Structures are given as C-alpha cells and as structure tokens.
C-alpha cells in the first residue's frame, strides 16, 4: 500500500508539472484559462487549497472571454473545492452560477449542475431542497436517455435514504446504480457505490458483508489511484474490523485514513477517522486514549457542526468516564448527548404559549365586541327609520351614508382584529410544531437510552426485548415527526405513516426488500393523533412479529390492509409464513398483552387466523378522523 501511494503521487505530480510547463510558455488567454481549470482538477485529488486557488484563477480568466462552457466548468471547479472544504455558502453560490450559465446557453450539462446542488443541500441535511434538485436532474436525464446520469441520481437518492436511516431503500438504489454503472464500465462511480454499500452494511452490523464491499473499494481505488476513496475505504474497513472484534486491524486502517485526510485538511473525514479510532480504543478498554482522542474530536467538530458525530462522541466519553468510575463526568456527557438538538428551554416555551393563549382570548373578545357594535348600530338605524317615516326620503340618504361609514369603520376594526387573531394562531401553530418536534426528540432520547443499555446486555433474549422496546418508542416518535413536518398538526396521513413504519422495521430486522415484498391496501385517511398512537403501537407489534418469525427462508410477502367501512376501521396484517401452533390468545408475552390493552382503548375486536400463514384482523369502533374545520 505504501508503494501504491508513492506511485500515485508521482503520477499526479507528472501531470501537474506538465501543465505548469505549458502555463510558463505564455499561452493565449483561452488556452491559459483551460490549463488553469485542468490544474484545479489535478490538484483536487492532492490538495484542496491548491485546487481552489487554480479554480478561482480559471474562473477569473474565463470571465474575460466569450466562452460560457469554460466559465461554467470553472465555476463548478471552484464550487467543488469549496464543497469539500465544507464552505457550504460559497459552494452553493458557484454551483448556482454554473447552473445559471448552462441554462442560459442550453448546455447539455444542466443536469450535472442540478445534481451538484442536490449534493450540497444534502450534505447540509436540507433533504427537502436536495430532493427538489435531484428530481429536476432525473427529469432532464430521462428526457435525454442518459443512463449514466440516471445511475448517478440513484446514487444520490440512496444517500438521502441512507442519511434518514431507510437502509432497505438505500441499498435498492445503490444496487440498481451499480448494475447500470458496471454495464457502462464507469469505475469511478462504482467506487462511490462500493463506499456507501460498505458503510450501510457496517451500520446494519453485517460486518462480514461490509468488509467484502470495503475491500473491493480498497482494491479498485488503489488500482485507479483514487487516493481520497482509498482513504475512505480504510476508515470503512476500520469500522468493519471493529465490528468483527479485530481491533488492531481497525486501528491500523483508521490511522491510515486519518493521515491522508490531515494532509488534505478534510475536516469531516478527519472527524470520521478519529471517531473510528475512539471506538476502537473503547473496545480495547484503553479509556485514557479514548478521552484524549475524543477531546480532539470534540474540538475538531466545533468547526464542522456535525450532530451525529457530536452525539456519538459524547456517548463514548460517557462510557469511558463511567469505566474509570468518574460518574459525574459520565453523567454530564450522557446528558449532553441527549440534549444537543434542543434549541428552546421548556420553561420559556410554556411561558410563550401561556402569553399567546391570553393574547388570543383577549383579541377574540375584542372581535366579538366589534361584531356586537355592528348589530347594535343596525338596530338603531331600524328604529330611527320607523320613527321618521314621514321624512324617509330626506333622512334615508343621511342614514345610509352614516351607516355605511360606521359599518366601514367597524368592519375595518374587525378586519384588523381578525388579522391579529390570525397572526396569533399562526404563532401558536409554530409553537405546536415545536412541541411535536420536542416530543419526537425526547422519544429519540429514550430510544438512545435503550440502544445504549442494549450494548451492555450480554443475554440475547434480554437484548431482544430492549430492542423491541426501542422499536415501540420509534413508532410513536415517527407520528410526531410526521406532524411537525406538515401543516396538518393534529392529523396523521395513514398511508404515509404505515409505509414509513414498515420500511423502518424492515431495515431494523435486516429484511431484504427484494425478497420480502410488502403490499399496501390503505384508504386515504387522516387520523387524529390520539387514535393513531395506539394503532401505530399495535401495527408495530404485528409487523415486527411477521419480520421476526414469518420468513425463516428470507422470502415471502406481507400484506397490510387499512380501510374505513360502516363507521369502523379495519386493520389486517397477513403474511404467507408457516403460521403458529401456539394459542396466541392466551399468550403471556408483553407484545400480545399490549395489543389487547390498546384494543380495549380503541373498542376493537382482534382475531387471529393461522391458515396459510398468520393473519391478524382488527375491527376498531372508537376512532377519530382528523378534521381541519
């Protein structure tokens, strides 16, 4: 591997030296601009600061020429360098500049610019904005039959699913992209797919499979002299070996990755390398080394602001301090990890809600008073018209003018009052979204506690019970996540929720979505949150049981039906597995007892049928549909 690095560096340097020689020959302005841009490209794989330097020079040179293709490419070179240096605003600016130039000149590279913008927003965890650009890129590429471009978009969609933890969909997109890219011999992009497949299988704790993909990446990147991906393969391999208990090999590869990323000043990948080193030291019980490297990681992450790294690092520090019997620091670090995402204090939030409630009630009364004034004035006008019948023609015009003026003034007052009320309601909706967000975060804290606890449990049955508890908490957190992400603050879209829940459980139990098909027959319903939570918990139990027991061969189908008929909700979960010989009605398991308890709350009957698999049918009488009226 050391020889590979030496050969790669020499090869790259030869290309740079050749370009510098051309540059010194005082070429014409157009040729000079292209040489500068090529230098930016060559330096990208060696040193990002140098890549940025030459990219900016190329951009300045093209700005004086009538060459939109060259200018857009130079803007992209600058953007990419800023992107990898984690300078998000500058990267976004130059990516948009490149897109604007290409759209104006109807370039064939429009999809590429759209894709780049999707990546920069995705790296900032703005997934909604990222998906918008990816979809636009996909539409452009499909229109032009760009198979490779479609594969690249699938890679990026896979990245979004990966970041959201929907691993079965991420794997599906990556494998489809891999097939397209291998057919076209696009080895550069195959490296990207291998990198992400290795990372996902590490996350799923399928370390043997992960190691296979990571070794393939290592060998391909070494063969192609792709130093950055080679270094990333080292970090991925370090995580695989760590999971396999090969801690010496894990530290060896993590340190090799760190050395490269330090030379590049690539802070994000430096942080990932350090995190792997810290985890290996923790597994090896070298707690002083854990603390020293964790503090270095903590300092480095201040400039990055990566929440996942920060939380994981705090958890590791908590374990190290606890192992050294320093429980005060252990508790402090554990507490930090749980509340990193909170941005508002509970007391402040409650006070604001209280103030706005009083304000709203006062404004509502003022609105009612304004309406009463209008009614009283209309009554006065009617009385005066009766008592002055003889002078009706004379006074009618006067009263109409007076009444119209008064009505206008009162309606304007009412309009202002209603505007204030509307503003107040908008503020309350914002606060209600924040409450849902905080509830979701607190449930995730509980889930993290359960996950942390399960790591210290050696008994497999006990560990499985804790993991089941964690899935139940996630099913409730998902409801609150859906609520704060939408304008609908008290109603849950049933189809969207059930699909997300089943996908999450499919990933959690390592079920291959290509081999176990999940079908949905679900009415378009919005259920009130108080109805959806017990239904979600019941559904979590039924789907989890199916994934655990129904598919011993790893293949089969799972059908989920949810319909409203005759003022009742019908929920059916059916698999084509071997069924069960147990009397499930008399089962003492916590999951079955919880299903029966929640069924009573919903005034529901539940039936089980074990012919041709297992079928659970729930008929719910006590439910509430969401209404925005």
N, C-alpha and C positions, 0 to 999 in steps of 0.2 A: 504493500500500500504506500509506503514512503517513496518507492521508485515511481509509482503512478503519479504522485503529486509532483515530483521533480520533472517528469516528462511533460506533464500538463502545463506547468508554469513556463517551461522553456518554450513550448509550442505557442502558447498565448503571447509570450514576450516577443517571439519572432514576428507575429502578425502586427503587434503594436510598433515594433521597430521599423517594419516595412512602411507602415502608414506615416510614421514620423519622418521617414526619409522622403516620402512623397510630399509631405507638408513643407519640408525645408526647401524643396525645389521651386517654391513660389508659384503654385498652380493658379489658373484663373479663378475668379471668385466662386463660380458654380462648382468647379471641381473641389476647391478648398472646403466648401460647405459640406459636400458629401464625405470627404475624408474625415472631417471633424465628427460627423454623425457616426461614421464607422468606428472611429476611435472610442466614442461613447459606448457603443455596443461591445467592443472588445474589452474595455475596462470594466464593464458591468460584472463580468464573471471573476474579476480580480480585485477591484476596489471601487466601491460605490461612490465615494467622494470624487475620484478621478472621472468616473462615468458621468456624474452630474456636471463637472467642470467642462468637459468636452461637449456634452449635450447642450449646455447653455450657449457655448460658443457657436455651435452649429445652428441653433435657433436664431441667434443674432445675425449670423451670416445669411441664412435663408430669408430673413425679414427684409433684406435689401434687394432680394431677387424676385422675379416673377415666376416662382416655382411652388405652387400650392402643395404638390405631393411631397416635396422635400421639406417644406415648412411644417406640414402636419406630422411627418415622420420625426423631425427634430423635436417638436412639442411632445410627442409620445416618448421619445428617449429621455427627455427631462422629467416627464411625469413618472416614468418607471423608476428612475433613480430616486426621486423624492418618495415614491411609494415604498420602496424597500428600506428607505431611511426613516419610515414611519412619519413623514411630514405630510399628513393627510390633506390639509387645505391646499398646499402647493401642488400636490399630485392631482387633486380634483380639478384645480384651475387649468393645468396644462392638458389634462385629458379632455376637458370640455373645449379647450381651444382647438385641439386636434379634431374633435368631432365637428365643431362649427365649420372649420375649413373644409373638411371632407364632405359635409352635407351641402355646402355652398357650391362645391365643384363636382357633386355627384360621383364621388370616389367609390371605388369597389371596396374600400377599407372602412366603410361606415360601421359595419357590424363589429369589427375589431375594436373601434373606439367605444361603442356601446358596451361591449363586453368588459373592457378595461374599467369603465366607470362602475359597472356592476361589482367588479372585484374590489375596488377601493371602498365602496359603500359597505360591502360585505365584511371587509376587514375592520371596519369601524362598528360592526354589529348593527348597522342600519339595514336589516334584511328586507324590509318593505321596499325601500328605494332600490336596493340591489336587484330584487326580483323584477322590478319595472324595467330596468335596463337589460337584464338577461332575456326577458320576454321579447323586447324590441329586437335584440340581437338575433334571437332564434327565428323571428318572423322574417328578418332580412335574409338570413342564411337559407331558410327553407325555400324562399322565393327563387334563390339563385342556385338551388340544388348543391349547396356547399356541405358535403358530407363531413369533412373535417371540422368545419365551423360548428355544425350541429353537435359533433362529439365534444368540442371544447365547451359548448354551452351546457351539455350534460355534466361535464366535469364540475362546472361552477354551481349548477343546481345541486349536485352531490355534496359540494362544500357547504351549502346552506343547510341541507338536511343533516349533515354531519355536525355542524355547529349547534343545531337545535336538538340534537340527540335522537333524531329519527333515523337510526342506523340502517334499517332494512331498506328504506327508500334510497339512502345514500349509496349503499352497496349496489343496488339495482342500477342506478345511474352510472356509477363508475364502471361496472362490468359491461354495460352497453357501450359506453365510450371506449373502453379497452378493445372491444371487438372491432369497432369501426376504425380505430387508430392502427391496430395491428394489421388490418387488411390494407391500409394505405402506407404501412411502414413508417409511421410517424413516431419514431423512437423518443424524440424529445418530449412529446406529450404523454407517451406511455410512462415515462419516468414520473410525471405528476400523478397519474392514476395509481401506480405502484406505491408511491409515497403515502397517498391517502388511504388506500386499502390496508397497508401495514398499520397505519395509525388507528383506523377503526377497529381492526381485529385486536389490537392492543387494548383499546378501550373496552371491548366486549370480553376481555380476558381470555381470548382464544390465542394464546401466545405462540403455540406451535405454528398455526396458520399465519399469524402476523410475521413470525421470523422468516417464513418462506418468501413472503412478498418483500420484506425488507432486504433480504439477501439478494433477491432478484434486482431490486433497485440499486443496491450497492455495486453489484457486478456490472449492470448496464451503465450506471453513471461513471464508473471507473473506465469502462471501455470507451465511452463517449467524451471523457474528460470534462464532465459536468461537476465541477468542484462543489457548487452550492448544494445540489441534490445529493452528492456523495456524502457531504457533511450531515445533511438531514437524515440520510439513511443510517448514519452512525447513531444519531440520537434515537431514532425509531428502534434500531436494533438494541440499544441500551435498555429501552423500556421493555422489549420482548424478553431479553435475558434476565432482566429484573423479575418479571413475572414468572419465569421458569426457575428462579432461585439461583441463577448463575451470576452472582453479584460482582465478582472480579471482572468478568467479561463486560458486564453492564457498565461499570466504572470506566473501563478501558475505552469503550466506544463513546460514552458521554463526554469524556475528556477530549477525545479526538475531535468531536464535533465542536466543543467549546473553543478549542484552539483556532479552528478555522473562522468561526463567527466573530471572534475577538479581532482577528486581522481585518475583518470586513466592517467592524463597528455595527454589526447587525444585532441590535439590542434585543429584539423579540426572540430571535433564535438563540442568542446568548442566554436569555432567561429560561427558555425551554431546556437547554443543555444543563444549566445549573439546577433546575427543578429535578431532572433525572438523576443528577449527582446526589442531590439531597435525599431523594427517595432511596437510592442505593445505600447510602450511609445509614439511613434509618433502618433499613432491612438488615444491615450488618451490625446494628446496635452501637455505632460509633457516634454517640449523641453529641459530643463536643464538636465533631466535624459537621454534624447536621446543623447545629446552631450557627457556627461560623459561616457556612455557605448559605444558610437561609437568610442571615442578616445581609449578606452581599446581594442575594437575590431580591430582598425587600428594597434595598437601596436602588438597585437597577430598575425595578418595576415602577418606581416613582416617576420615571421619565416615560414609561410606556402606558401605565394605567390599565393593564390587563386584569380584569376582575377575576377570571378563573384562576390565573396564576397566583394572585394575591390571596384568594381564599384557600387554595390548596397549600400554599406556603405557611399560612397561619395555622392550619390544621397540623401540618408536620411539626412546626415549632411547639405546638401544644403537646403533641405526643412525646417529643424529645424532653421537654421540661418535666412532663409527668414521669417519664422513665428515670429522671435524675432527682425525683422527689421534690422538685420545685413547683408545688401545686399552685402557688399564687400566680407565677408567670404562665403556667399551663392554662389556668382558668382565663387569664387575661387574653391570651392568644386565641383560645377557643371562642371567647365572646367576640373578639374582633372579626373572626371568620364568619360568624353568624350575622353580623350587622353591618358588613361592609356596604351592602347595597341600599341600606335605608338612608333616605335623604331628608326626612322630616321627623321631628320628635312627636311622639304620641300626644303629649300634653298640648303642644302647640296646635296640632291638628284638631283635637277635640274642642279647644277654645275657639278656633276659627269656625268650626261647624256650628257651635252654640251661638256665636255672634251673628252668623249669617241666617240662622233659623229665626232669631229675634227680629233681625232686619227684614226678613221676608214676610213674617207675620204682620209687622207694622205697616209695611208697604201694601200688603193685601188689604188691610183695614182701610188705608187711605184710598185705595182703588174703589172699595165698596162705598165709602162716603161720597166719592165723586159721582158714582152712579146714582145714589140717593138724591143728590142735589139736582141731577138732571130730571129725575122723576118728580121732585117737588116743584121745580120750575114749570114743568109741563102741566101740573095740576093747577098752579096759579094762573097760567095762561088760559086754561079752560074756564076757570071761574070768571076771570075778567071778560072773556068773550061772551059768557051768558048774561052777565050783569050790564053789558054795554051793547045789547043787540041793536038799539036804535042807531048807534054810531059805528056799526060794524065796518062799513066801508071806510070810515075815517080812521078808525083805530087798528083795523086789521093789518094794514101795511106796517104801522108802527110796531105792533106786537110781533109781527113776523120778523121784522128786522132785528128787534130786541131779542126775540127768542133764538133766531139764527146765530146772532153774535154770541149770546150767552151759551148756546149749545156748542158753538165752535170752541169757545174758551174752555168749557168744561170737558169737551172731548179731547182737546189738546192736553189738558191736565191729566185726564185719564190715560191718554197715549203715553205721556211721559212716565206716569206711574207704572203702566204696564211694561214699558221699556226697562225700568229699574228692576221690576219683578223678573222679567226675562233674563236680565243680566245676572240677578241673584241666583236664579235657577241654573243658569249656565255654570256659575261658580260652584254651586252645590253638586252639579254633575261631575265637574272636575275633581272635587273632593271625594265624591263617591268612587270615581275611578281610582283615586289614590288609595282609598280604603281597600278596594278589591286587590290592588297591587300589593299593598302591605300584608293583607291576609295571605295572598299567594306566596309572598316572600317568607312569612312566618311558617307556613306549611312546608316550604322548602327547607327552612332551618330544621324543622322536626325530621324531615326526610334525611337531611345531612347527619343529624344526630344518630338516627337509626343506622345509616350507612357506616358511620364511624364506629358505632357499637358493634356492628356485624363483623368488622375486621378483627376484633379481639375475641370473637367466639369461635372456638375450635370444634364444638359439636355441630355437625352438619344439619341435623334436624332443627336445632335451635336457631342456627343461622338462617335456614329457610323460612322459619316463622318470622324472624325480624325482617327479612327481605319482603315477605308478603305484606307486613305492616307498612313498609316503605311504599309499596305499590298502592295501598289503600290511601295513604296520605297524598300521593301524586294524583290519584283520580279526583280528589277534592281540589287540589291546587290547580288542576287543569281547568276546572269550572271557573274559578276566579280569574285565571289568566285570560280565558275567552271573554269574560265580562269586561275587564278593563281595556281590552284591545279593541272593543267595538263601541258604537254609540248606544247600543242596547245594554243598559246597566243592570237589569234585573232578570232578563230572559236569556236562555241558552239555546243556541241552534243545535237541535238534537243530532242531526246528521253529521255536522262538523265535529261535534264533541265525541260521538261514538267512533268515528273514523280515526280521530287523533288518539283516543284512549286505546283502541285495539292495536294501532301501529306502535304506540309506546310499549304496550305489553308484549307485542311480538318481538320487539328489539330486546326487551328485558329478559325474555326467556330464550333468546337466541334462535328464534324460529325463522327459517328461510322462507321469505315471501314468495319465492318462485315455486316452492314445493308444497307449502300450505296456503291455499287460497282462501281469502276471507271475502264473502259476498255480503252485500247490504241491501235490504228492502225496507227503507225507512221513509215515513211520511215527512213532509216539510212542516215541522213543528218547532215552536219556540216555547220552552217550558220555564216556569218560574224557578228561580234558583233553589227555593226551599223544596221543590219537588225533584229537581234534577240531582241534588246531592245524594239522597238515599238511592235513587235509581242508578246513579253513577257507581256507588259502592257495590250494589248488587251486581251490576254488569261487570265490574272489576273482578268479583269473585267467580262469576260464571265463565268469563273469558279466560281468566288465569287458570282455572281448573282444566279447561279444554286444552290450553297450551301445555300444561304440565303432564296430563295423563292420556289425551286422546290420540296422540300421534307418535307412538313409540318408534315407528319406522321413519319418522321425519317427513311424512307426506300425508295429505288429506285435505278436507275442506271444512270450513267453519262458516255457518250461515247465521246472520243476525237480522232479526225482523223487529221493527218497532212501528206500530200503527195505532191510530185512533179509530175505534169503531163503537157505535152505540153508546157514546159518552163513557167509554172506558179505553184505557191504554193497554195494548197487547205487546209484550216483550217476549221474544223467543230467541234462545241461543241453542243452536243444534250443530253437533259435529258428527262425522262419519267414522268415529273411532270404535274401539272394541266394546264400549259401554261399561257398565259396572254391575257387579253382583251384590254390592252392599245395599243394605236398607238405608238409603240416604236420608229418608225422613226421620230416622231415629239416630242419625249420626250426632256424635257429641263434639264434632270439630267446631272450632271457633267460627270459621267461614260460614258453615251451614246455619249455625245458631244466629249469626249476624244477619244472614239473608232472611230468616224467619222473623227476626225482630224488626227489621226495616220494612218487611212486607206488611206487618201489622200496622205500622205507621201510615203506610200507603193504602191501607184497607185492601190489600191484594191477596189473591189466592195463587199458590205456586204448585205446579205439577211437574213430575219428572217421568220421562219415558226412556227406557234403555234398549228399545228395539232399533237395530241398525244404527248404533251409536248412542249418544246421550243427547236428550232434548229437554231443556228446561223452559217451561212456559209460565209467564207471569201475567195475571189479569189485574189491572190497577184501577180502583174506583175513586180514590181520593187523590186528585191531582189538580194543578192549576196551570192553565196556559197563560203565557205572558201576553199582556195587552198594553199597548202604549197610549191607550185612551185615558 
